[in-house]
């Protein structure tokens, strides 16, 4: 079951395990300075952090950008049993944080006796020029249904690492893609998936539902839902998109 909260914050209930991705719960209107870059939040969460309930895992693609981990989201981290993130991020966060490098795995025990394997996947947060810090995505697989996997891309553009993920996990059935074609003035190109890059993923995963996230709520996103939908329709793939309504749950 997926519950969309906003930006890249998603509650995933998988084999009885409750996982939250990239927690961002600050109210709208806040401005954050990150070196030469200023980020402005224009929409708040559909569900407040206090209403999320107990969490087994927070999947944090990276800890150093405020649209993926804001002030309120950071306060939520100690409430989870564990936080799985980058190796560098785990060193900074300490406490309950577990660091993974791309392709490393961590195994969770589910209440029903199954195991869930979390695999860190490679991500490239923008063009090769400019240091954006390490980012990972995740693939979730469960022992009770190994033929179906969930992929969370993290903040990434299209690069050869995405093809490697698809080669290794052709059984991906839900692909949560961080889109929005995010752009900051100090870099020449986008730093997250464009719609066209997401279409490449969709074509390589013909059996997967494509779930867009990270396309609304911040000023530095340059492609919104209408643009994404139009691009997928032009490619004849509009039926592949699974739009999640803020605050609502969808069972798959």
C-alpha positions as CSV (number, residue, x, y, z in Angstrom):
1,X,0.0,0.0,0.0
2,X,1.3,3.4,-1.0
3,X,0.3,6.7,0.7
4,X,1.5,9.9,-1.0
5,X,2.4,12.7,1.5
6,X,4.1,15.2,-0.8
7,X,7.3,15.8,-2.8
8,X,9.2,12.5,-2.4
9,X,7.6,11.5,0.9
10,X,5.7,8.3,0.5
11,X,4.5,5.8,3.1
12,X,5.0,2.2,1.8
13,X,3.4,-0.7,3.7
14,X,5.0,-3.8,2.4
15,X,4.5,-7.3,3.8
16,X,3.4,-5.6,7.1
17,X,6.5,-3.4,7.3
18,X,6.0,0.4,7.3
19,X,8.6,2.4,5.4
20,X,8.7,6.1,4.8
21,X,10.7,7.7,2.1
22,X,12.6,11.1,2.2
23,X,10.6,12.8,5.0
24,X,9.7,16.5,4.3
25,X,7.1,17.9,6.6
26,X,7.8,21.6,6.9
27,X,5.0,24.0,6.2
28,X,4.9,25.9,2.9
29,X,6.5,29.3,2.5
30,X,9.9,28.4,3.9
31,X,13.1,29.3,2.1
32,X,16.3,27.4,2.5
33,X,19.8,28.5,1.6
34,X,22.2,25.8,0.4
35,X,25.4,27.5,-0.5
36,X,24.8,29.4,-3.7
37,X,21.4,27.8,-4.1
38,X,18.1,28.9,-2.5
39,X,15.2,26.5,-2.3
40,X,11.6,27.6,-1.7
41,X,8.9,25.3,-0.5
42,X,5.4,26.2,-1.9
43,X,3.3,23.3,-0.6
44,X,3.1,21.5,2.7
45,X,2.6,17.8,3.5
46,X,-0.8,16.2,3.0
47,X,-0.4,14.4,6.3
48,X,1.4,15.9,9.3
49,X,4.3,14.0,10.8
50,X,2.4,13.5,14.0
51,X,-0.2,11.5,12.2
52,X,2.1,9.1,10.4
53,X,2.2,6.4,13.1
54,X,4.9,4.0,14.0
55,X,7.7,3.5,11.4
56,X,9.9,0.5,10.9
57,X,12.2,2.1,8.4
58,X,12.9,5.5,6.9
59,X,14.4,5.1,3.4
60,X,16.5,8.3,3.0
61,X,18.0,8.7,-0.5
62,X,20.2,11.5,0.8
63,X,20.4,13.7,3.9
64,X,21.9,16.8,2.6
65,X,19.2,18.4,0.5
66,X,16.2,20.0,2.2
67,X,13.6,18.9,-0.4
68,X,14.4,15.4,0.6
69,X,15.0,15.9,4.3
70,X,13.7,19.1,5.8
71,X,13.8,20.4,9.4
72,X,10.6,18.6,10.5
73,X,11.6,15.5,8.6
74,X,14.9,15.4,10.4
75,X,13.2,15.5,13.8
76,X,11.2,12.4,12.7
77,X,14.3,10.2,12.1
78,X,14.8,9.0,15.7
79,X,11.2,7.8,15.9
80,X,11.9,5.0,13.3
81,X,13.5,1.8,14.2
82,X,16.2,2.4,11.6
83,X,17.1,4.9,8.9
84,X,18.7,3.4,5.7
85,X,20.6,6.0,3.7
86,X,24.0,6.6,2.0
87,X,27.2,5.6,3.8
88,X,28.2,9.3,4.1
89,X,24.7,10.2,5.4
90,X,24.8,7.5,8.0
91,X,28.1,8.9,9.4
92,X,26.5,12.3,9.7
93,X,23.2,11.2,11.2
94,X,24.7,8.5,13.5
95,X,22.1,7.0,15.9
96,X,19.8,4.6,14.2
97,X,21.2,5.2,10.7
98,X,22.5,2.4,8.5
99,X,24.7,3.4,5.6
100,X,24.7,1.5,2.2
101,X,26.8,2.0,-0.8
102,X,25.2,1.2,-4.2
103,X,24.4,-2.5,-4.6
104,X,24.8,-3.2,-0.9
105,X,21.8,-4.8,0.8
106,X,20.0,-4.8,4.2
107,X,17.5,-7.5,5.2
108,X,14.4,-6.8,7.3
109,X,12.2,-9.3,9.1
110,X,8.5,-8.8,8.4
111,X,5.7,-9.6,10.9
112,X,4.4,-12.4,8.7
113,X,7.7,-14.3,8.7
114,X,8.8,-13.0,5.3
115,X,12.1,-11.1,4.8
116,X,12.4,-7.9,2.9
117,X,15.6,-7.1,1.1
118,X,16.5,-3.5,0.7
119,X,19.1,-3.0,-2.1
120,X,20.8,0.4,-2.5
121,X,20.9,1.4,-6.2
122,X,23.1,3.9,-8.0
123,X,21.9,7.4,-8.7
124,X,23.5,10.4,-10.3
125,X,22.0,13.7,-9.0
126,X,22.6,15.8,-12.1
127,X,25.3,16.3,-14.7
128,X,28.8,15.0,-14.0
129,X,30.0,18.6,-13.4
130,X,29.3,20.0,-10.0
131,X,29.4,18.1,-6.8
132,X,26.0,17.2,-5.5
133,X,27.0,14.7,-2.9
134,X,26.2,11.0,-2.9
135,X,22.6,9.8,-3.5
136,X,21.1,6.3,-3.7
137,X,17.8,4.8,-4.7
138,X,16.3,1.6,-3.4
139,X,14.8,-1.7,-4.6
140,X,12.6,-3.6,-2.3
141,X,12.0,-7.3,-2.7
142,X,10.1,-9.8,-0.4
143,X,10.7,-13.4,0.1
144,X,7.0,-14.3,-0.2
145,X,6.7,-12.8,-3.6
146,X,10.1,-12.5,-5.2
147,X,8.7,-12.0,-8.7
148,X,7.6,-8.4,-7.8
149,X,9.9,-5.6,-6.7
150,X,9.5,-1.9,-5.9
151,X,12.0,0.6,-7.2
152,X,12.6,4.1,-5.8
153,X,14.9,6.0,-8.1
154,X,16.0,8.7,-5.7
155,X,17.2,12.0,-7.1
156,X,18.8,11.0,-10.4
157,X,19.0,11.7,-14.0
158,X,19.3,9.1,-16.7
159,X,22.7,7.5,-16.8
160,X,24.1,4.0,-17.3
161,X,23.4,3.1,-13.7
162,X,19.7,3.1,-14.3
163,X,20.1,0.5,-17.0
164,X,22.1,-1.6,-14.6
165,X,19.3,-1.5,-12.1
166,X,16.8,-2.6,-14.7
167,X,19.1,-5.4,-15.9
168,X,19.5,-6.6,-12.3
169,X,15.8,-6.3,-11.4
170,X,13.6,-7.0,-14.5
171,X,10.9,-8.0,-12.0
172,X,10.2,-4.4,-11.0
173,X,6.4,-3.9,-10.9
174,X,6.2,-0.5,-9.2
175,X,8.7,2.2,-10.3
176,X,8.6,5.3,-8.1
177,X,10.4,7.9,-10.1
178,X,11.7,11.1,-8.7
179,X,10.8,13.5,-11.5
180,X,10.1,17.2,-11.8
181,X,13.2,18.0,-13.9
182,X,14.6,19.9,-10.9
183,X,16.9,22.7,-11.9
184,X,19.2,25.0,-9.9
185,X,21.0,28.0,-11.6
186,X,24.5,26.9,-10.8
187,X,24.2,23.7,-13.0
188,X,23.6,23.6,-16.7
189,X,21.0,20.8,-16.8
190,X,18.3,19.2,-14.7
191,X,19.2,17.2,-11.6
192,X,16.3,14.8,-11.5
193,X,14.4,12.9,-14.1
194,X,12.6,14.7,-16.9
195,X,9.5,13.2,-18.3
196,X,11.4,12.0,-21.3
197,X,13.9,10.2,-19.1
198,X,11.1,8.6,-17.2
199,X,9.6,7.4,-20.5
200,X,12.9,5.6,-21.1
201,X,12.5,3.8,-17.8
202,X,8.9,2.9,-18.6
203,X,9.8,1.4,-22.0
204,X,12.5,-0.7,-20.4
205,X,10.1,-1.9,-17.7
206,X,7.0,-2.7,-19.6
207,X,5.4,-4.6,-16.7
208,X,5.8,-1.8,-14.2
209,X,3.4,0.9,-13.0
210,X,5.2,4.3,-13.1
211,X,4.5,6.4,-10.0
212,X,5.7,10.0,-10.3
213,X,6.9,11.8,-7.2
214,X,9.1,14.8,-6.6
215,X,7.4,17.0,-9.2
216,X,5.4,19.4,-7.0
217,X,5.8,21.5,-3.9
218,X,9.1,23.4,-4.6
219,X,9.9,26.3,-7.0
220,X,13.0,24.6,-8.5
221,X,10.9,21.8,-10.1
222,X,10.4,22.7,-13.8
223,X,8.0,20.0,-15.0
224,X,4.7,19.6,-13.2
225,X,1.9,17.0,-13.5
226,X,0.4,18.4,-16.7
227,X,3.8,18.4,-18.5
228,X,4.6,14.9,-17.4
229,X,1.1,13.6,-18.4
230,X,1.4,15.3,-21.8
231,X,4.8,13.7,-22.5
232,X,3.6,10.2,-21.6
233,X,0.4,10.7,-23.7
234,X,2.5,11.7,-26.7
235,X,4.6,8.6,-26.2
236,X,1.4,6.5,-26.0
237,X,2.2,5.5,-22.4
238,X,-0.3,7.5,-20.4
239,X,-1.9,4.3,-19.1
240,X,1.3,3.4,-17.4
241,X,1.2,6.3,-15.0
242,X,-0.2,5.8,-11.5
243,X,-0.9,9.2,-10.0
244,X,-1.2,9.2,-6.2
245,X,-3.6,11.6,-4.6
246,X,-2.1,13.5,-1.7
247,X,-3.1,11.9,1.6
248,X,-4.8,8.9,0.0
249,X,-3.7,5.3,0.0
250,X,-3.6,3.0,-2.9
251,X,-3.3,-0.8,-2.6
252,X,-1.5,-2.7,-5.3
